[in-house]
Amino acid sequence: MDAGVQGIAAYLDETWESLLKAAAEANDVAFQWSPGPEFNSVAILLRHLAGSERWWIGEAIGGIPSGRVRDAEFHHDRPRRDDVLRSVEEARRLTRQVLGGVSMRDLEAETAPTVTIGKPARRPTKLWALLHYLEHLGYHRGQALLLLKMAQTAPRQASAR
């Protein structure tokens, strides 16, 4: 792994570590809590991030089919913490595998043929896909941290699903 990819991978790891630390410190009520039925819980956001990482890094960059069903990631159930964290770890393992074998030059190539964006559809570069996922992770990390903080002070009527 060259220095550029190594730096991005380190930043990705640090972002995940801070999110997973906060999730590990949360009790099960906070892990499943949302401010209302139309909102996601931390559990659902983590499940979505795992699917998104498998898609953008595993499939778009690594060419490894993700089998992703994006809508299922947002099913408002109460996913078990162990299942969610296992899914995250599997996605992280795949990311380490994919990024371990690429250079910044490799990231100049277009993404896998299954990945398109925009209208008209076009294939972005692998670097675009990686940066897009980093931004996406940061966005949902902020939501998850806010949800965990809100869960600590929420009135009793706004509780876990």
C-alpha positions in Angstrom: 0.0 0.0 0.0 1.5 3.3 -1.0 1.6 6.4 1.3 -1.5 8.0 -0.2 -3.7 5.0 0.2 -2.2 4.3 3.6 -3.1 7.8 4.8 -6.7 7.5 3.6 -7.0 4.0 5.2 -5.6 5.3 8.5 -8.2 8.1 8.5 -11.0 5.6 7.7 -9.8 3.4 10.6 -9.7 6.4 13.0 -13.2 7.5 12.0 -14.6 4.0 12.5 -12.7 3.5 15.8 -14.3 6.7 17.3 -17.8 5.6 16.2 -17.4 2.0 17.4 -16.0 3.2 20.7 -19.1 5.4 21.3 -21.4 2.5 20.2 -19.6 0.1 22.5 -20.1 2.4 25.5 -23.9 2.8 24.8 -26.3 0.5 26.5 -28.8 -1.5 24.4 -31.6 1.1 24.8 -29.4 3.9 23.4 -28.1 1.6 20.6 -31.7 1.0 19.5 -33.1 4.5 20.3 -34.5 6.9 17.8 -36.4 10.1 18.3 -39.4 8.7 16.4 -40.6 5.9 14.1 -39.4 7.7 10.9 -35.8 8.0 12.2 -33.0 5.6 12.2 -31.3 4.2 15.3 -27.5 3.8 15.7 -28.0 0.1 15.1 -29.6 0.8 11.7 -27.0 3.4 10.8 -24.2 1.0 11.5 -25.9 -1.7 9.4 -26.3 0.8 6.6 -22.6 1.9 6.9 -21.5 -1.7 6.7 -23.5 -2.2 3.5 -22.4 1.0 2.0 -18.7 0.2 2.7 -19.0 -3.2 1.1 -20.6 -1.5 -1.9 -18.3 1.5 -2.4 -15.0 -0.1 -1.4 -15.6 -3.8 -1.9 -17.5 -3.6 -5.1 -16.8 -0.2 -6.7 -13.0 -0.4 -6.0 -12.3 -4.0 -5.4 -14.8 -5.5 -7.9 -16.1 -7.9 -5.3 -19.9 -8.3 -5.6 -21.6 -7.0 -2.5 -25.0 -8.5 -3.0 -26.3 -5.3 -1.4 -30.0 -4.7 -0.9 -29.8 -1.1 0.3 -33.5 -0.8 1.3 -33.1 -3.8 3.7 -30.4 -1.8 5.6 -33.1 0.7 6.6 -35.7 -1.8 7.8 -36.9 -0.4 11.1 -36.4 -3.5 13.1 -34.2 -3.9 16.2 -31.0 -5.6 14.7 -29.0 -7.4 17.3 -25.9 -5.6 18.4 -23.7 -8.7 17.8 -25.1 -9.0 14.2 -24.6 -5.4 13.4 -21.0 -5.3 14.8 -20.2 -8.5 13.0 -21.4 -7.0 9.7 -19.3 -3.9 10.4 -16.2 -6.0 11.1 -16.8 -8.1 7.9 -17.0 -4.8 5.9 -13.9 -3.4 7.5 -12.0 -6.7 6.8 -13.0 -6.4 3.2 -11.9 -2.8 3.0 -8.5 -3.7 4.5 -8.1 -6.5 1.9 -9.1 -4.2 -1.0 -7.1 -1.2 0.0 -4.1 -3.3 0.9 -3.7 -4.2 -2.8 -4.2 -0.8 -4.5 -2.0 2.3 -5.1 -3.1 5.9 -5.7 -2.4 5.2 -9.4 -4.8 2.3 -9.3 -7.5 4.6 -7.9 -7.4 6.7 -11.1 -9.2 3.9 -12.9 -13.0 3.8 -13.2 -15.1 1.9 -10.7 -16.4 -1.6 -11.4 -19.0 -1.7 -14.2 -21.9 -2.2 -11.7 -21.3 1.2 -10.2 -22.6 4.3 -11.9 -23.6 7.8 -10.7 -25.5 10.8 -12.1 -27.7 11.4 -15.1 -26.6 10.4 -17.6 -25.0 7.5 -15.7 -21.2 7.5 -15.6 -18.6 5.5 -13.9 -16.7 7.6 -11.4 -13.0 6.9 -10.5 -12.1 4.6 -7.7 -10.6 7.5 -5.9 -14.0 9.4 -6.2 -15.7 6.3 -4.7 -13.3 6.1 -1.8 -13.6 9.8 -1.0 -17.4 9.6 -1.4 -17.5 6.7 1.1 -15.3 8.6 3.6 -17.7 11.6 3.4 -20.7 9.3 3.8 -19.1 7.6 6.9 -18.4 11.0 8.5 -22.0 12.1 7.8 -23.6 9.1 9.4 -21.0 9.1 12.2 -22.2 12.6 13.2 -25.8 11.4 13.1 -25.0 8.3 15.3 -23.1 10.4 17.9 -25.9 12.9 18.1 -28.4 10.0 18.5 -26.4 8.5 21.3 -26.2 11.9 23.1 -30.0 12.5 22.6 -30.8 9.0 23.9 -29.2 9.9 27.2 -31.5 12.9 27.8 -34.6 11.9 25.9 -37.9 12.0 27.7 -39.3 8.5 28.6 -41.9 8.6 25.9 -39.3 8.8 23.1 -37.7 5.4 23.7 -36.2 2.5 21.9 -38.3 1.0 19.1 
